[in-house]
Amino acid sequence: MRAEAIVDLSAIKHNVELLKKTAGRKLLAVVKADAYGHGLIPVAKAALSAGADYLGVALLEEAIALREAGIEAPILAWLVQPGSDFAKAIELDIELAAASLKALSEISAASTGKKAKVHLEVDTGMTRGGFLNEWDQLSAEHLNGVDVVGIYSHFARADEPGEKQNESQLARFNEMVAKVHSLGFTNVICHLSNSAATLKDHAAAFDMVRTGIAMYGLSPDVKTLGNSQSLGLRPAMQLRAALYLVKEVPAESPVGYGATESTSRDTKLGVVAMGYADGIPRIAHYAGIWSSSGKSPIIGRVSMDQFVVDLGPTSKLQSGDWVVIFGNGSHGEYTADDWGAASGSINYEIVTRIGPRVPRIYSAHVY
Ligand SMILES: *Cc1c(COP(=O)(O)O)cnc(C)c1O
């Protein structure tokens, strides 16, 4: 074995239980993008068994995969393209977001047998998805052909509690909910909060929260909200690899493409057979691997399939030995937060981009 992502489903269950208790509302488990790289079906099942009420995905294909796996819980798909097979979505009881009059008319047209269950997505200030200019035109007529079961919006800056934009989005959401009520749809699930808002903004919890990153045990923003540990979350993914090669090299040896770095002393280098094709960011610097003898930093550029670490002259590590690329940090290893910071990115991107060549193993983490 070369590398594996070990996903601890008991950590996901712990996080779901904690978030559901914090919110005190229904919880939609966000499992888009292969459950942020953790594996769609196992994570969905774990989240439901821990009390999640809904599953949320971006794409219709993702929702269909959940149904094909026999999952019967409510599912919301929120980025369903115009021209999609809405009839199939309705047949599979997949709830659909609608963010425009055109989307509503397409979904209505497909609702020939039973009506589609629709969540209206409204733009409260993020200026990405959701009804904005068409909102004032929206009338009961546009909604006749569908079953409106929800209304939702998304925060742009929930990871910055105290930002004015959060208040204005909340106020706008309340106005937009009032309009839906006034159109006669009073029994709708209102949902606004992502992970950050679930953790820090109880006023925004409404009927349901939609938690992604925190469910995987990661902080939405370490700087503003604190790290996993301080939030009581347990990171679910550990990424580890077996060293492909260990070798002694002299000082001043240039390492990797572009010779961007050289060894500062006679040392031992370790080659890890994972690269940017596996989701290790090419730009990563100041991250590396951890073994029982501590951290060893990356030296030189990350390549497509491999990167090199400086193990130090006295290292006892040998090829074939397992090392940890990131984990929950409890043994002093690098975390997904560290890798995010080391590559000008965020923990979300680190776990989500672990590539398909890396098998997901469902077990407790290995040290
Ligand atoms: C991805 C996503 C979420 C989850 O956001 P987190 O910050 O990971 O909790 C919630 N709602 C929508 C609409 C999303 O696209």
Ligand as a Chemical Component Dictionary entry (heavy atoms), coordinates in Angstrom:
data_LIG
# 
_chem_comp.id                   LIG 
_chem_comp.type                 NON-POLYMER 
_chem_comp.pdbx_formal_charge   0 
_chem_comp.three_letter_code    LIG 
# 
loop_
_chem_comp_atom.comp_id 
_chem_comp_atom.atom_id 
_chem_comp_atom.alt_atom_id 
_chem_comp_atom.type_symbol 
_chem_comp_atom.charge 
_chem_comp_atom.model_Cartn_x 
_chem_comp_atom.model_Cartn_y 
_chem_comp_atom.model_Cartn_z 
_chem_comp_atom.pdbx_ordinal 
LIG C1 C1 C 0 -21.389 23.674 1.260  1  
LIG C2 C2 C 0 -22.621 24.279 1.779  2  
LIG C3 C3 C 0 -22.912 24.264 3.152  3  
LIG C4 C4 C 0 -21.942 23.770 4.192  4  
LIG O1 O1 O 0 -21.016 24.771 4.535  5  
LIG P1 P1 P 0 -19.956 24.504 5.722  6  
LIG O2 O2 O 0 -19.226 25.772 5.866  7  
LIG O3 O3 O 0 -19.063 23.390 5.219  8  
LIG O4 O4 O 0 -20.737 24.085 6.898  9  
LIG C5 C5 C 0 -24.144 24.718 3.573  10 
LIG N1 N1 N 0 -25.046 25.202 2.673  11 
LIG C6 C6 C 0 -24.790 25.260 1.356  12 
LIG C7 C7 C 0 -25.828 25.800 0.454  13 
LIG C8 C8 C 0 -23.571 24.824 0.859  14 
LIG O5 O5 O 0 -23.315 24.907 -0.452 15 
# 
loop_
_chem_comp_bond.comp_id 
_chem_comp_bond.atom_id_1 
_chem_comp_bond.atom_id_2 
_chem_comp_bond.value_order 
_chem_comp_bond.pdbx_ordinal 
LIG C1 C2 SING 1  
LIG C2 C3 SING 2  
LIG C2 C8 DOUB 3  
LIG C3 C4 SING 4  
LIG C3 C5 DOUB 5  
LIG C4 O1 SING 6  
LIG O1 P1 SING 7  
LIG P1 O2 DOUB 8  
LIG P1 O3 SING 9  
LIG P1 O4 SING 10 
LIG C5 N1 SING 11 
LIG N1 C6 DOUB 12 
LIG C6 C7 SING 13 
LIG C6 C8 SING 14 
LIG C8 O5 SING 15 
# 
